[in-house]
């Protein structure tokens, strides 16, 4: 609440938007931080809009200057229609006479309807309410409705007005910043809940295989990027797993990745696999993508019920890594135990990425897994990080060596994934720029 000051001599009202010249000491206002609707004079002088019907010329606005000594511009409006015309983006504060009637208001209308009208008209501006001397109740109600402060008409002087404008602009700036922060947090929470709900829940009930996965989107503060993965077990006991990557890593790519994942799950339960499945997924991508240049890579595996064999399809995607404890690379070797074997599955029959060729085909290759193994599916974000300060990339060979070393240390499952992803990040010298998804399936003895 403003502190009462002695009454001053009435000063003629401001005419035509020009600041009056009166023998009143200038009031210095500090520059205010920039905010929409309440900018400071850092890019120009401050502007005060006075909305007041003053037929008796009882209200005067003294000369005001900012911290640089520049005059603060004062505009006057006799009614709300004129005020709307003068309310441009460079207005920082509004001084409103609460006695001014609202347009078309009845005699028994809400006495603060004029203020409500101005607040609707200028939702981002600081507003000071001007009321009759001693009408504290009405002034307090004006603040409750949305004004930043109130002033008594008969106690208005340069010092009081300067301080009130300064505080009103600052408070409005803080209010706007606080509201934007709250809205940003709410949107972030809603997006987090949405994105978390879009991540898959593997359906592997009844399968002896162990499943683990990690996901790190490339875009800042997101939970979901253009990478996607899933794993399900069909009624015949076959375990199907897939991992894919939509080019780009924005929200549109994330949405398309979710659509492809859901389509893959539905088509898999419908009995499709191999070329038939990928051809149908390409049709989904072609219908759902926002641009003809968008494509997606994909890797699918279907593991037999006994866990010893798998069908592999690659659509422009890196080949999975298989790790087997102490098995020889060449069949017939007499070596037993020793260093775990980690190598890539064959990828000579790799087909094109989805969305590149209209009538492409994707051959399904049968691979032998053996009795005990770990199968790691991943996206290229894991292998495209740099190694040190140079231009060298980690690559698939570097990833294989990394996984083999971690297996030798005894890491398995989630620990193996975490160590692999973290080491790739450390080698890159910081966060990996692309999305990273890793899926690990284990079959023990």
Secondary structure, 3 states (H helix, E strand, C coil): CCCCCCCCCCCCCCCCCCCCCCCCCCEEECCCCCCCCCCCHHHCCCEEEEECCCCCCCCCCCCEEECCCCECEEEEECCHHHHHHHCCCCCCEEEEECCCCCCCCCCCCCCCHHHHHHHHHCCCCEEEEEECCCCHHHHHHHHHHCCCEEEEHHHCCHHHHHHHHHHHHHHHHHHHHHHHHHHHHHHHHHHHHHHHHHCCCCECCCCCCEEEEEEECCCCCCCCCCEEEEEEECCCCCEEEEEEEECCCCHHHHHHHHHHHHHHHHHHHCCCCHHHHHHHHHHHHHHHCCCCCCCEEEEEEEECCCCCEEEEEEECCCCCEEEECCCCCCCCCCCCCCCCEEEECCCCCCECCECCCCCCCCCCEEEECCCCEEEEEECHHHCCCECCCCCCECHHHHHHHHHHHHHHCCCCHHHHHHHHHHHHHHHHCCCCCCCEEEEEEEECC
